[in-house]
Amino acid sequence: MRVLVVGGGAIGMLSAQRLAEAGLEVRLLDQGPLGQESSWAGGGIVSPLYPWRYSPAVTALAHWSQDFYPALGERLRHETGIDPEVHVTGLYWLDLEDEAEALAWAAREKRPLEAVDIGSVHQAVPALGPGFSRALFMSGVANVRNPRLLASLHAALLRMPNVVLEESRAATGFVREGGRIVGVSTPSGDLRADRVVVAAGAWSGKLLATLGLELPVKPMKGQMILYKCAEDFLPRMVMADGRYAIPRRDGHILVGSTLEDVGFDKTPTEDALASLKASAEALLPALAGAEVVKHWAGLRPGSPEGIPYIGPVPGCEGLWLNCGHFRNGLVLAPASCQLFADLLLEREPIIDPAPYAPAGRIG
Ligand SMILES: Cc1cc2nc3c(=O)[nH]c(=O)nc-3n(C[C@H](O)[C@H](O)[C@H](O)COP(=O)(O)OP(=O)(O)OC[C@H]3O[C@@H](n4cnc5c(N)ncnc54)[C@H](O)[C@@H]3O)c2cc1C
């Protein structure tokens, strides 16, 4: 079977790898360079930001992925020499409004979330700012160095003889034969395949619109800033008021993020820079004296309730989706791509695929 994957972010590349491992001929197409859009721009927290606020559908994918991430990181490092740096730090949520709901969810889901004394947070994170009074801690939460995850996936795909990677080639529409999708059109000619997979992130809705289908996936801009500190400056991830600080192993600290509904514009703005710096300094006052070494924006694939679309498109035989992961595409990637491959290859799926089925969710 020949499969064409449109989109080379974390979702497209990991889907391609899962299918190629099963022996399929895979061609992966990206309109730009591979792995430079949302999957590059994200923070890489291997958890939804407030996991208890999501539906069981998101939780099921998140939990499967969280368990799988350390092995994925190790395997990619071993295969390619590029370490995605799955960094287990745990995560503190400060002054939450819905602590009771969070703790009830954790008890139900058997996740290690506990209320802790604020003094113990200051001990664990000496750089934490004043003014916080309550905290929840979840041990075991990791972050992944997503640009390295992508570089590593790219390198792994390059080593597979049954994978063809094409950068700077956009799918501009689909090739149809009767009710069947048999390929995509591109500015340099049509490409044919037995299955076409749309893993085009924030652009997925736009691409489906060429078939007259309304897929509610749209860009939601997020901006982020980066600092470089001493390696031991921030031993845990911390989060308050929707903003978070993520430590990489080498002392880089990411602070994010904004959530903006402004279409496909991903220009970083001065307003966001000022607002992110204010959040960074409230969390970690020492950052007031530190230089922002990078500031960028990415386009999340926004979807209703953040529930991705995984599976075949009804009425368009041959067309499949793996997109719409919104704020959680990095944490959800391993489970989403495994589930996707299970469905396409007609294997027993890792989890119930019903909540993610495109059927009934596309206009
Ligand atoms: C600031 C920010 C912080 C985030 N933090 C986190 C986090 O901490 N944890 C987490 O789990 N998630 C996080 N996310 C969300 C996560 O980054 C996304 O959900 C995820 O990266 C989506 O992956 P994707 O592969 O679907 O999309 P992308 O990475 O955007 O990849 C889509 C690819 O498709 C290509 N493409 C699009 N249209 C076409 C076409 N017509 N033809 C060919 N190629 C095409 C694009 O060029 C792109 O490379 C964050 C996102 C942002 C922006």
The ligand as an ORCA input file, in Angstrom:
! r2SCAN-3c Opt
* xyz 0 1
  C       3.287     28.422     21.763
  C       2.831     26.992     21.714
  C       3.028     26.186     22.834
  C       2.633     24.844     22.813
  N       2.934     24.041     23.875
  C       2.617     22.731     23.836
  C       2.980     21.875     24.909
  O       3.618     22.285     25.880
  N       2.599     20.556     24.860
  C       1.898     20.061     23.797
  O       1.544     18.873     23.807
  N       1.565     20.847     22.747
  C       1.909     22.162     22.743
  N       1.567     22.970     21.695
  C       0.717     22.440     20.631
  C       1.481     21.593     19.652
  O       2.635     22.293     19.261
  C       0.582     21.263     18.448
  O      -0.637     20.725     18.850
  C       1.273     20.231     17.536
  O       2.579     20.648     17.261
  C       0.519     20.012     16.250
  O       1.308     19.182     15.433
  P       0.998     19.005     13.897
  O       2.015     18.087     13.351
  O      -0.443     18.681     13.731
  O       1.160     20.493     13.298
  P       2.454     21.249     12.750
  O       3.625     21.009     13.585
  O       2.040     22.675     12.541
  O       2.729     20.555     11.376
  C       1.886     20.702     10.258
  C       2.748     20.689      9.033
  O       1.920     20.627      7.882
  C       2.514     21.396      6.860
  N       1.471     21.730      5.902
  C       0.359     22.464      6.132
  N      -0.388     22.551      5.013
  C       0.250     21.837      4.061
  C      -0.020     21.571      2.689
  N      -1.121     22.045      2.092
  N       0.863     20.829      1.995
  C       2.000     20.352      2.600
  N       2.304     20.598      3.893
  C       1.436     21.324      4.608
  C       3.088     22.575      7.609
  O       4.082     23.223      6.855
  C       3.597     21.938      8.883
  O       4.957     21.572      8.790
  C       1.996     24.322     21.655
  C       1.827     25.117     20.539
  C       2.256     26.442     20.547
  C       2.099     27.264     19.309
*
